[in-house]
Amino acid sequence: MSADPTTVLAFETDCHIFDGCGFPAPGLHSFLFQPIFGDGDSNTYFNKTMLLALLGTVVIVGFFWLAFRKPKVVPGKLQMVAEAGYDFVRRGIVYETLGKKEGEKYVPLMVSLFFFVWILNVWSIVPLAQFPVTSIISYPAALAAIVYVIWMSVTFKRHGFVGGFKNLTGYDKSLGAVLPMVMVIEFFSNVLVRPFTHAVRLFANMFAGHTLLLLFTIASWYLLNGIGIAYAGVSFVMVLVMTAFELFIQAVQAYVFVLLACSFIQGALAEHH
């Protein structure tokens, strides 16, 4: 293989079983890309994942703009699809978690988060793109940070400093002697653990899913030689199965990410007793 791991996407195309080369297993090099332009050494560059994130934003904004630029009482196909997606997030996630009264103001944010996360995931199975942007930890971390800032802001705005601190630490004087321990656990859980797991849950699922897809895809090509062709067929079937499964997981992960965001805000809005 090339000495520079950023010069290849996943594997060398001239490597097959029985050719004297080892199986080019996917690894961290499969998640590295050369800068499209800029200098990678100085960290001022623009690469494939950034391009896909930008294109994802354009796709989402363009889709909803086209769907609602001339809304009709009897919607056309595009408007109907957009309304169904918007209503799914609004009623199925936001209203169910926050209630209609409190949740309405957060609907635009949650709809944006849902479709942005979903499109970043979907790039994994789009020809030519074939990479889930959320498998790079910086993207889920940035989105989780946005949710975290909103969560903390709502908490202290609703309850004040003392009330917000009690909200985050689960303060309940009826707990008696165990109250200090509970407060410490709740503080670390809410302030440190939750935002971390919010980002890592999305990242880990998409990282693992893409790695499995790469594994079976590379294996299909690697086995395509001699008697290995029979095994290549089995591996290719697994590629199709994993692709279908990834379609499901991509939507589920977008749903879970937004559901958790709503649950955090719901906890911030809850009255402290």
Secondary structure in CASP SS format (residue, H / E / C, confidence):
PFRMAT SS
TARGET T0000
AUTHOR 0000-0000-0000
METHOD secondary structure of the structure
MODEL  1
M C 1.00
S C 1.00
A C 1.00
D C 1.00
P H 1.00
T H 1.00
T H 1.00
V C 1.00
L C 1.00
A C 1.00
F C 1.00
E C 1.00
T C 1.00
D C 1.00
C C 1.00
H C 1.00
I C 1.00
F C 1.00
D C 1.00
G C 1.00
C C 1.00
G C 1.00
F C 1.00
P C 1.00
A C 1.00
P C 1.00
G C 1.00
L H 1.00
H H 1.00
S H 1.00
F H 1.00
L C 1.00
F C 1.00
Q C 1.00
P C 1.00
I C 1.00
F E 1.00
G E 1.00
D E 1.00
G H 1.00
D H 1.00
S H 1.00
N C 1.00
T E 1.00
Y E 1.00
F E 1.00
N C 1.00
K H 1.00
T H 1.00
M H 1.00
L H 1.00
L H 1.00
A H 1.00
L H 1.00
L H 1.00
G H 1.00
T H 1.00
V H 1.00
V H 1.00
I H 1.00
V H 1.00
G H 1.00
F H 1.00
F H 1.00
W H 1.00
L H 1.00
A H 1.00
F H 1.00
R C 1.00
K C 1.00
P C 1.00
K C 1.00
V C 1.00
V C 1.00
P C 1.00
G C 1.00
K H 1.00
L H 1.00
Q H 1.00
M H 1.00
V H 1.00
A H 1.00
E H 1.00
A H 1.00
G H 1.00
Y H 1.00
D H 1.00
F H 1.00
V H 1.00
R H 1.00
R H 1.00
G H 1.00
I H 1.00
V H 1.00
Y H 1.00
E H 1.00
T H 1.00
L H 1.00
G C 1.00
K H 1.00
K H 1.00
E H 1.00
G H 1.00
E H 1.00
K H 1.00
Y H 1.00
V H 1.00
P H 1.00
L H 1.00
M H 1.00
V H 1.00
S H 1.00
L H 1.00
F H 1.00
F H 1.00
F H 1.00
V H 1.00
W H 1.00
I H 1.00
L H 1.00
N H 1.00
V H 1.00
W H 1.00
S H 1.00
I H 1.00
V C 1.00
P C 1.00
L C 1.00
A C 1.00
Q C 1.00
F C 1.00
P C 1.00
V H 1.00
T H 1.00
S H 1.00
I C 1.00
I C 1.00
S H 1.00
Y H 1.00
P H 1.00
A H 1.00
A H 1.00
L H 1.00
A H 1.00
A H 1.00
I H 1.00
V H 1.00
Y H 1.00
V H 1.00
I H 1.00
W H 1.00
M H 1.00
S H 1.00
V H 1.00
T H 1.00
F H 1.00
K H 1.00
R H 1.00
H H 1.00
G H 1.00
F H 1.00
V H 1.00
G H 1.00
G H 1.00
F H 1.00
K H 1.00
N H 1.00
L H 1.00
T H 1.00
G C 1.00
Y C 1.00
D C 1.00
K H 1.00
S H 1.00
L H 1.00
G H 1.00
A H 1.00
V H 1.00
L H 1.00
P H 1.00
M H 1.00
V H 1.00
M H 1.00
V H 1.00
I H 1.00
E H 1.00
F H 1.00
F H 1.00
S H 1.00
N H 1.00
V H 1.00
L H 1.00
V H 1.00
R H 1.00
P H 1.00
F H 1.00
T H 1.00
H H 1.00
A H 1.00
V H 1.00
R H 1.00
L H 1.00
F H 1.00
A H 1.00
N H 1.00
M H 1.00
F H 1.00
A H 1.00
G H 1.00
H H 1.00
T H 1.00
L H 1.00
L H 1.00
L H 1.00
L H 1.00
F H 1.00
T H 1.00
I H 1.00
A H 1.00
S H 1.00
W H 1.00
Y H 1.00
L C 1.00
L C 1.00
N C 1.00
G C 1.00
I C 1.00
G H 1.00
I H 1.00
A H 1.00
Y H 1.00
A H 1.00
G H 1.00
V H 1.00
S H 1.00
F H 1.00
V H 1.00
M H 1.00
V H 1.00
L H 1.00
V H 1.00
M H 1.00
T H 1.00
A H 1.00
F H 1.00
E H 1.00
L H 1.00
F H 1.00
I H 1.00
Q H 1.00
A H 1.00
V H 1.00
Q H 1.00
A H 1.00
Y H 1.00
V H 1.00
F H 1.00
V H 1.00
L H 1.00
L H 1.00
A H 1.00
C H 1.00
S H 1.00
F H 1.00
I H 1.00
Q H 1.00
G H 1.00
A H 1.00
L H 1.00
A C 1.00
E C 1.00
H C 1.00
H C 1.00
END
